[in-house]
Amino acid sequence: MAKTNDEQFKNVISHAKEYGFVFQSSEIYDGLSAVYDYGQLGSELKNNIKAYWWKAMVQMHENIVGIDSAIFMHPKVWKASGHVDGFNDPMIDNKDSKKRYRADQLLEDKITKYEKEGKTDKAAKLQSDMDAALTGENLSELKNLIEEHGIACPISGTKNWTDVRQFNLMFSTQFGAMAEGSDEVYLRPETAQGIFVNFLNVQKSGRMKIPFGIAQIGKAFRNEVIARQFIMRMREFEQMEMQFFVRPGEDKKWFDYWKIARLKWHQALGTPENKYRFHDHVKLAHYANAATDIEFEFPFGFKEVEGIHSRTDFDLKQHEQFSGKKMQYFDNDLNEEGKPFGNYVPYVIETSIGLDRMFLLTLINAFEEQDLSTEEKQDSRTLLRLHPALAPIKVAIFPLTKKDGLPEKAKEIMDTLKFDFNCMYEEKDAIGKRYRRQDAIGTPFCVTVDHQSLEDNTVTIRHRDSMEQERVAIADLEKIIANKVSWKNLLA
Ligand code: GAP
């Protein structure tokens, strides 16, 4: 019987734990809500996703450079960016269950439910009413919408709600050893501000000419009102962000460019096209003149993975005002009228993707439970169809048996391949069992060393997806594997 989305998602979560991809943080103390640790294979997969992004965004662009700014920043940064006053989520409590919810999340769940029921008009209307209430920070309207659409608490089942209130999402801590006189600092809620404050440092030291971009990957922290769906909404997570600085007036062109470029980056991984969609924002934040989300169809509905935002000159101007330092660029190129542009504050197009959401998307996409039963016997395998470039282990090397010099030969092969590829050596269990273990962690190649290998320096190489095996010369292994795991397959 076909599994429901819910069952499949549960299977992905337990698979992630069983094979060392993701663990609950501090599990032996019953965990810390919405905080997760990446295990031995999870950290490899995460690193490969980062590398794919960094290659595509930084190394493939002559006009984009990468930085690594500190998590702690001067407290005024967050005043200037608007986070101290405005980085809030609207929350609502159910008086009977005493459970707290994000008002917009309750409404979004209702929208997803309407969509699933085919009530697309109702879903669209609720979406636009909600967007209007959020943009206008109209908290009483949010409560009206919850009541109007008959939303009940999933725990108590009642509609006995408090008023909607704002809740600031930033974590704060004390800076300096002295309790008295020490300053309150924040754990950054986005990596972007580390880029904005370094805009001129990078531009001048790197002699960057507009248009150019600054990218970074790093941790961000948000005290989410509710956190759920595994690593979808976490309190500590990672972002991969890029700010692209452009001439005023060229922002629309570059917004369209990055929208397409970013979707292409996702699709290159081979994800079916209908799994992605854009969600263009109709109501915009006060500093944005265009914004869109790239959404992926998770088992719990279409949800945002990445945002592309045209942020105007808002952030740089705010930092000019709060720091008293000029954030301007001298453009000595000519405009269409043949005049130098002179000084201006650049406009910014931002691409911002959650690394953990991308990780979850990648696992969900790759996870497959295959029925291999024949008339003679029942059989199945669990498979991660990861793109070879992202797979945590590229090649597993097995001696057919533990004797006759086969382990030594297998290790010899491993010693030549391990410089270029993450390899795993395994000699325990029957060969079929070893293949299945590698299928379950997404290893694209298994190399088996047998007695013939000792005579003619050939091995069998087994391909994960097709399960086909071929006999190849040991001397050719490096080329065969390199060809499949190369970033060229994704980026060329
Ligand atoms: N600088 C813009 C910015 O931070 P955002 O839409 O708030 O924009 C960007 O966040 C991306 O970060 C989201 O698309 C999502 O993938 C990821 N993200 C945001 N909050 C998250 C959370 N609590 N847990 C995991 N990922 C999150």
Boltz pocket constraint, residues with backbone or C-beta under 6 A from the ligand:
constraints:
  - pocket:
      binder: B
      contacts: [[A, 189], [A, 190], [A, 191], [A, 192], [A, 222], [A, 224], [A, 231], [A, 232], [A, 233], [A, 234], [A, 235], [A, 237], [A, 238], [A, 239], [A, 241], [A, 304], [A, 305], [A, 306], [A, 307], [A, 350], [A, 352], [A, 353], [A, 354], [A, 355], [A, 356], [A, 357]]
      max_distance: 6.0
